[in-house]
Amino acid sequence: MDLAMQIEHLFRTDRKKFLGFIRQRVRSAEEAEDILQDVFANVLAASHNVSKPIENIASWVFTSVRNRIIDSYRKKRAETFSDMQLPQVEDTTNENFEALLSDLTASPETALMRESIWQAVMHGLDELPLEQREVFVKNEFEGVSFREIADETGTNINTLLARKRYAVLHLRKRLQDLYNS
């Protein structure tokens, strides 16, 4: 049996095992399915260029799966503050903070809510350590990319991502009362 057929056979027989392995490491079933399909397509394509026999095909595929999961973590963009969702308004729309804060047709209620959110955000930012506050403000409010911040400060991008993540988590806690009301 040639390598391509062995890979196809492995996909048919061990698909659920691979999918379970991936699913434990990613957020959604859809993402797990995408990774599985992507890996098997790439492994199948690579099999045509393999000159030496592969002793353990399942191990080779698991290594590819693991590497692809790691790649997906690296490629994920940082969660932005503007991605935060408001509770449903009138059960018809799900607006994000950015839309609410930039709404120029503000009713008195919307204006009050916008002002309350900005005050809570500013107070929350004041509570953050300087490094977290700077990364958050530069990335969210000034639109500076993490690469640009890293080049400017000499700080590792992963460190910058972590700092922003801590800032977002802190602001979420700070804004929880507004979410509830």
BAFI-3210 file (N, C-alpha, C; in Angstrom, 3 decimals, decimal comma, padded with zeros to 6 digits):
// residues 181
n [1|2|3|4|5|6|7|8|9|10|11|12|13|14|15|16|17|18|19|20|21|22|23|24|25|26|27|28|29|30|31|32|33|34|35|36|37|38|39|40|41|42|43|44|45|46|47|48|49|50|51|52|53|54|55|56|57|58|59|60|61|62|63|64|65|66|67|68|69|70|71|72|73|74|75|76|77|78|79|80|81|82|83|84|85|86|87|88|89|90|91|92|93|94|95|96|97|98|99|100|101|102|103|104|105|106|107|108|109|110|111|112|113|114|115|116|117|118|119|120|121|122|123|124|125|126|127|128|129|130|131|132|133|134|135|136|137|138|139|140|141|142|143|144|145|146|147|148|149|150|151|152|153|154|155|156|157|158|159|160|161|162|163|164|165|166|167|168|169|170|171|172|173|174|175|176|177|178|179|180|181]
n.u [000,854|000,641|001,999|000,176|-002,297|-002,162|-002,255|-004,815|-006,311|-005,631|-006,826|-009,546|-009,872|-008,846|-009,822|-011,607|-010,101|-007,926|-009,352|-010,465|-008,126|-007,249|-009,452|-009,352|-007,510|-008,127|-010,460|-012,990|-015,245|-015,436|-013,029|-011,281|-012,014|-011,309|-008,529|-007,858|-008,652|-006,978|-004,405|-004,403|-004,745|-002,377|-000,454|-001,046|-000,464|002,267|003,138|003,675|006,194|007,881|010,631|011,823|010,703|008,092|008,091|006,191|003,284|001,076|002,261|003,741|001,672|000,401|002,430|002,410|-000,176|000,064|001,987|000,539|-001,511|-000,025|000,875|-001,586|-002,147|-000,119|-000,832|-003,206|-004,921|-004,505|-006,904|-009,126|-010,120|-012,309|-013,657|-015,241|-018,451|-021,653|-024,485|-027,472|-029,413|-032,674|-033,251|-032,616|-030,272|-026,710|-024,556|-021,208|-018,794|-017,422|-019,183|-021,260|-019,947|-019,218|-021,567|-023,375|-025,947|-027,062|-029,270|-030,488|-030,191|-028,372|-026,206|-025,604|-024,929|-022,691|-020,941|-020,660|-019,394|-016,976|-015,891|-015,565|-013,737|-011,545|-010,948|-010,363|-008,106|-006,360|-005,833|-004,198|-000,913|001,823|003,105|001,197|-000,958|000,151|000,615|-002,004|-003,327|-001,801|-002,209|-005,053|-006,325|-004,670|-004,046|-001,632|000,446|001,393|003,891|005,070|005,110|006,808|009,169|009,652|009,939|011,594|010,665|009,611|007,211|005,385|005,391|004,237|001,706|000,769|000,698|-001,287|-003,420|-003,760|-004,555|-006,999|-008,477|-008,578|-010,047|-012,439|-013,377|-013,682|-015,704|-017,858|-020,099|-021,402|-022,115|-024,004|-026,036]
n.v [-001,178|002,178|005,301|007,496|006,193|004,854|007,019|008,044|005,854|005,909|008,336|007,699|005,626|006,581|009,111|010,218|009,949|011,668|014,047|014,317|014,690|017,148|018,759|018,999|020,948|023,293|026,048|025,633|023,261|023,571|024,841|022,786|020,821|022,174|022,339|019,607|018,820|020,495|019,613|016,907|017,308|018,680|016,775|014,684|015,905|016,336|013,766|012,866|013,730|012,334|010,327|008,313|005,449|005,795|004,946|005,051|006,171|007,307|008,598|010,511|012,042|012,883|014,504|016,489|017,473|018,448|020,474|022,120|022,993|024,490|026,467|027,665|028,886|030,777|032,399|033,551|036,518|039,130|039,479|042,092|045,055|046,269|044,116|043,177|042,219|043,664|043,139|041,741|044,076|044,998|042,447|042,123|043,024|042,806|044,772|046,091|047,567|049,605|050,478|051,474|053,496|055,215|056,114|058,632|059,509|059,878|059,157|060,533|058,436|056,711|058,433|058,808|056,173|055,827|057,741|056,721|054,293|055,188|056,559|054,427|052,886|054,655|054,974|052,311|051,974|053,703|052,231|050,225|048,691|050,623|049,577|047,806|049,543|051,325|049,660|048,825|051,296|052,302|050,271|049,860|052,458|054,182|052,701|051,406|048,836|045,620|044,823|047,288|048,518|046,758|047,123|049,788|049,823|047,705|045,479|042,110|040,671|038,740|039,316|041,845|041,165|039,628|041,577|043,279|041,530|041,082|043,664|043,881|041,863|042,946|045,293|044,204|043,035|045,355|046,579|044,971|045,517|047,437|045,878|044,234|045,980]
n.w [000,000|-000,915|000,396|000,385|000,302|002,748|004,469|003,915|004,788|007,513|008,194|007,861|009,769|012,247|012,677|014,616|016,941|016,447|016,170|018,743|020,227|019,182|019,785|022,554|022,844|021,550|021,032|019,782|018,228|015,506|014,841|015,531|013,673|011,312|011,642|011,639|009,032|007,534|008,320|007,446|004,703|004,117|004,923|003,222|000,761|001,172|001,262|-001,268|-001,820|-000,213|000,184|001,653|003,504|005,925|009,220|011,342|010,679|011,978|014,152|012,800|011,706|014,084|015,106|013,166|013,606|016,237|015,803|014,116|015,799|017,613|015,840|015,299|017,745|017,784|015,664|016,344|016,770|019,125|021,663|021,463|023,177|022,062|021,041|022,973|024,109|024,462|026,636|025,195|023,382|023,400|022,466|019,753|018,571|018,884|020,018|019,843|022,085|020,774|018,757|020,339|021,770|019,750|018,705|017,329|017,413|019,916|022,507|025,606|027,470|026,200|025,974|028,673|029,372|027,688|028,746|031,341|030,787|029,618|031,826|033,641|032,190|032,051|034,802|035,368|033,720|035,010|037,280|036,448|036,105|034,839|032,493|031,406|030,975|029,097|026,820|026,264|025,714|023,547|021,609|021,448|021,490|020,022|017,838|017,277|016,151|017,569|016,710|016,013|018,528|019,863|018,390|018,975|021,795|022,397|023,627|023,947|021,726|022,676|025,390|025,328|024,344|026,491|028,491|027,487|027,505|030,282|030,954|029,543|030,824|033,410|032,921|032,068|034,446|035,910|034,507|034,870|036,529|035,018|032,837|034,021|034,642]
ca.u [000,000|001,484|001,887|-001,063|-003,414|-002,037|-002,726|-006,271|-006,815|-005,469|-007,860|-010,844|-009,941|-008,460|-010,278|-012,177|-009,013|-007,225|-010,258|-010,523|-006,847|-007,250|-010,551|-008,931|-006,500|-008,615|-011,695|-014,269|-015,271|-015,186|-011,589|-010,661|-012,275|-010,480|-007,139|-007,738|-008,709|-005,772|-003,259|-004,446|-004,502|-000,937|000,297|-001,282|000,319|003,690|003,464|004,164|007,606|008,621|011,382|012,100|009,485|007,790|007,824|004,961|002,535|000,233|003,137|004,061|000,479|000,232|003,407|001,880|-001,328|000,572|002,616|-000,512|-002,175|000,904|000,796|-002,854|-001,993|000,756|-001,481|-004,400|-004,686|-004,815|-008,284|-009,158|-011,143|-013,500|-014,351|-016,112|-019,843|-022,640|-025,663|-028,371|-030,264|-033,991|-033,265|-032,483|-028,899|-025,647|-023,599|-019,967|-018,531|-016,989|-020,379|-021,978|-019,195|-019,115|-022,916|-023,576|-027,375|-027,255|-030,369|-029,924|-029,802|-027,154|-025,136|-025,247|-024,220|-021,383|-020,135|-020,367|-018,394|-015,687|-015,370|-015,107|-012,521|-010,444|-010,586|-009,717|-006,761|-005,535|-005,486|-003,259|000,515|002,174|003,412|-000,062|-001,733|000,762|000,363|-003,428|-003,654|-001,179|-002,813|-006,505|-006,758|-003,823|-003,950|-000,255|000,535|002,313|005,225|005,584|005,398|007,998|010,322|009,849|010,327|012,537|010,007|009,143|005,794|004,591|005,265|003,256|000,403|000,378|000,347|-002,596|-004,418|-004,032|-005,306|-008,364|-009,140|-008,845|-011,126|-013,685|-013,840|-014,053|-016,938|-018,875|-021,307|-022,112|-022,725|-025,161|-027,123]
ca.v [000,000|003,372|006,206|008,272|005,322|004,620|008,237|008,053|004,808|006,436|009,353|007,026|004,799|007,278|010,497|010,646|010,051|012,918|015,157|014,454|015,258|018,569|019,447|019,304|022,004|024,493|026,583|025,201|022,056|024,001|025,055|021,463|020,199|022,887|021,917|018,225|018,809|021,155|018,734|015,753|017,777|018,971|015,519|013,961|016,584|016,108|012,344|012,652|014,111|011,518|009,286|007,216|004,952|006,319|003,794|005,208|007,248|007,966|009,493|011,618|012,882|013,526|015,591|017,556|018,039|019,245|021,676|022,989|023,608|025,533|027,546|028,385|029,765|031,893|033,264|034,206|037,919|039,444|039,872|043,533|045,578|046,568|042,868|042,844|042,310|044,151|042,273|042,022|045,238|044,752|041,096|042,086|043,279|042,609|045,799|046,092|048,835|050,612|051,025|052,258|054,682|056,128|056,435|060,078|059,771|059,453|059,582|060,811|057,187|056,244|059,363|058,493|054,896|056,064|058,466|055,773|053,333|055,876|056,801|053,143|052,508|055,533|054,588|051,000|052,175|054,324|051,203|049,260|049,016|051,489|048,817|047,299|050,696|051,849|048,735|048,880|052,589|052,386|049,329|050,055|053,827|054,819|051,823|050,996|047,369|045,058|044,843|048,644|048,746|045,959|047,801|051,051|049,637|046,605|044,450|040,955|040,755|037,907|040,073|042,897|040,502|039,261|042,806|043,735|040,553|041,404|044,917|043,579|041,116|043,884|046,185|043,424|042,965|046,720|046,945|043,947|046,144|048,059|044,793|043,720|046,977]
ca.w [000,000|-000,967|001,539|000,295|000,697|004,188|005,141|003,771|005,686|008,867|008,377|008,025|010,977|013,490|012,601|015,903|017,916|016,150|016,456|020,195|020,652|018,802|020,478|023,926|022,823|020,876|021,605|019,223|017,400|014,129|014,703|015,566|012,366|010,330|011,839|011,193|007,567|007,048|008,548|006,553|003,331|004,003|005,033|001,974|-000,274|001,457|001,088|-002,636|-001,866|000,748|-000,530|002,582|004,148|007,259|010,074|012,104|010,031|012,981|014,906|011,891|011,626|015,393|015,175|012,311|014,310|017,361|015,252|013,569|016,955|018,085|014,859|015,452|018,908|017,409|014,689|016,876|017,104|020,517|021,891|021,651|024,076|021,276|020,746|024,096|023,709|025,418|026,707|024,077|023,509|022,811|021,907|018,302|018,124|019,860|019,644|020,601|022,765|019,808|018,117|021,333|022,131|018,617|018,254|017,406|017,548|021,300|023,355|026,927|028,111|025,541|026,351|030,059|029,356|027,073|029,731|032,427|030,293|029,505|033,173|034,191|031,457|032,472|036,173|035,258|033,170|036,064|038,256|035,853|036,091|033,718|031,274|030,855|030,511|027,869|025,711|025,950|025,100|022,222|020,671|021,294|021,228|019,021|016,673|017,041|016,148|018,544|016,088|016,149|019,949|020,166|017,790|019,690|023,192|022,559|024,423|023,193|021,364|023,589|026,635|025,061|024,265|027,854|029,213|027,026|027,984|031,682|030,967|029,111|031,904|034,506|032,515|032,070|035,836|036,301|033,814|035,100|037,065|033,901|032,072|034,752|034,727]
c.u [000,901|001,139|000,578|-002,260|-003,366|-002,556|-004,248|-006,916|-006,741|-006,548|-009,217|-010,944|-009,710|-008,910|-010,783|-011,099|-008,239|-008,083|-010,387|-009,265|-006,817|-008,271|-010,191|-008,016|-006,929|-009,988|-012,974|-014,121|-014,983|-013,697|-010,853|-010,825|-011,420|-009,024|-006,938|-007,724|-007,436|-004,550|-003,269|-004,237|-003,013|-000,097|000,141|-000,478|001,812|004,088|004,013|005,649|008,474|009,317|011,679|010,797|009,330|007,365|006,483|004,206|001,693|001,056|003,483|002,876|000,233|001,213|002,936|000,698|-000,858|001,204|001,576|-001,279|-001,310|000,876|-000,489|-002,813|-001,159|000,054|-002,690|-004,058|-005,084|-006,268|-008,305|-010,294|-012,432|-014,238|-015,319|-017,563|-020,691|-023,751|-026,618|-029,269|-031,542|-034,060|-033,108|-031,060|-027,926|-024,520|-022,304|-019,739|-018,192|-018,198|-021,147|-021,249|-019,088|-020,477|-023,177|-025,055|-027,818|-028,508|-029,744|-029,452|-028,482|-025,974|-024,666|-024,461|-022,808|-020,446|-019,737|-019,287|-017,032|-015,069|-014,828|-013,821|-011,341|-009,994|-009,860|-008,300|-005,833|-005,072|-004,419|-001,810|000,843|002,388|002,141|-000,884|-001,175|000,484|-001,098|-003,763|-003,067|-001,883|-004,280|-006,879|-005,953|-003,620|-002,540|-000,180|001,523|003,741|005,860|005,946|006,668|009,241|010,675|010,440|011,401|011,981|009,496|007,641|004,928|004,397|004,215|001,844|-000,110|-000,051|-001,027|-003,695|-004,781|-004,849|-006,765|-009,127|-009,502|-010,024|-012,465|-014,253|-014,397|-015,412|-018,086|-020,179|-022,112|-022,784|-024,033|-026,320|-027,610]
c.v [001,243|004,319|006,998|007,430|005,011|005,827|008,326|007,022|005,279|007,479|008,700|006,281|005,580|008,733|011,004|010,810|011,360|014,119|015,389|015,087|016,761|019,330|019,811|020,517|023,280|024,868|025,961|023,935|022,407|024,203|023,719|020,759|020,847|022,442|020,502|018,145|019,397|020,252|017,568|016,158|018,039|017,701|014,707|014,587|016,326|014,664|012,051|012,959|013,291|010,390|008,079|006,719|005,537|005,143|003,894|006,424|008,018|008,959|010,725|012,586|013,589|014,685|016,772|018,251|018,948|020,550|022,652|023,674|024,744|026,720|028,352|029,304|030,985|032,887|033,999|035,644|038,135|039,880|041,359|043,918|045,819|045,313|042,484|043,079|042,872|043,120|042,652|043,209|044,949|043,411|041,049|042,278|043,011|043,561|045,622|047,480|049,941|051,272|051,913|053,574|055,677|056,526|057,919|060,455|059,432|060,042|059,915|059,548|056,662|057,131|059,080|057,185|055,068|056,755|057,545|054,779|053,998|056,145|055,515|052,688|053,354|055,216|053,239|051,117|052,797|053,298|050,225|049,661|049,770|050,704|048,297|048,436|051,213|050,962|048,815|050,169|052,686|051,486|049,642|051,455|054,491|053,964|051,383|049,471|046,896|045,049|046,222|048,953|047,998|046,632|049,076|050,852|048,578|045,468|043,345|041,067|039,923|038,592|041,167|042,321|040,137|040,493|043,316|042,802|040,832|042,689|044,671|042,844|042,036|044,789|045,447|043,325|044,310|047,100|045,974|044,539|046,824|047,020|044,369|044,691|047,437]
c.w [000,000|000,178|001,525|000,726|002,194|004,972|005,063|004,698|007,145|009,162|008,637|009,359|012,272|013,537|013,952|016,971|017,711|016,517|017,961|020,762|020,378|019,636|021,919|023,981|022,119|021,411|021,073|018,395|015,945|013,890|014,693|014,226|011,279|010,420|011,317|009,666|006,967|007,173|007,579|005,093|003,129|004,049|003,751|000,833|-000,079|001,200|-000,306|-002,757|-000,922|-000,007|000,366|003,197|005,560|008,112|010,788|011,569|011,046|013,801|014,073|011,812|012,959|015,571|014,342|012,969|015,438|016,866|014,717|014,689|017,499|017,134|015,017|016,670|018,548|016,507|015,235|017,209|018,554|020,617|022,187|022,577|023,309|020,840|021,861|023,683|024,843|025,539|025,574|024,396|022,738|022,077|020,397|017,830|019,249|019,476|020,424|021,188|021,782|019,154|019,096|021,606|020,986|018,071|018,445|017,558|018,963|021,916|024,708|027,644|027,535|025,915|027,776|030,118|028,783|028,069|030,879|032,012|030,201|030,876|033,779|033,497|031,938|033,905|036,169|034,715|034,214|037,088|037,751|036,078|034,796|032,422|030,607|030,261|029,180|026,664|025,289|025,195|023,700|021,216|020,421|020,853|020,124|017,779|016,317|017,129|017,208|018,003|016,254|017,603|020,339|019,620|018,550|021,092|023,394|023,405|023,507|022,931|022,302|024,934|026,472|024,997|025,651|028,639|028,791|027,523|029,437|031,788|030,594|030,213|033,068|034,153|032,447|033,476|036,274|035,708|034,066|035,639|035,963|033,019|032,721|034,772|033,411]
res [m|d|l|a|m|q|i|e|h|l|f|r|t|d|r|k|k|f|l|g|f|i|r|q|r|v|r|s|a|e|e|a|e|d|i|l|q|d|v|f|a|n|v|l|a|a|s|h|n|v|s|k|p|i|e|n|i|a|s|w|v|f|t|s|v|r|n|r|i|i|d|s|y|r|k|k|r|a|e|t|f|s|d|m|q|l|p|q|v|e|d|t|t|n|e|n|f|e|a|l|l|s|d|l|t|a|s|p|e|t|a|l|m|r|e|s|i|w|q|a|v|m|h|g|l|d|e|l|p|l|e|q|r|e|v|f|v|k|n|e|f|e|g|v|s|f|r|e|i|a|d|e|t|g|t|n|i|n|t|l|l|a|r|k|r|y|a|v|l|h|l|r|k|r|l|q|d|l|y|n|s]
***
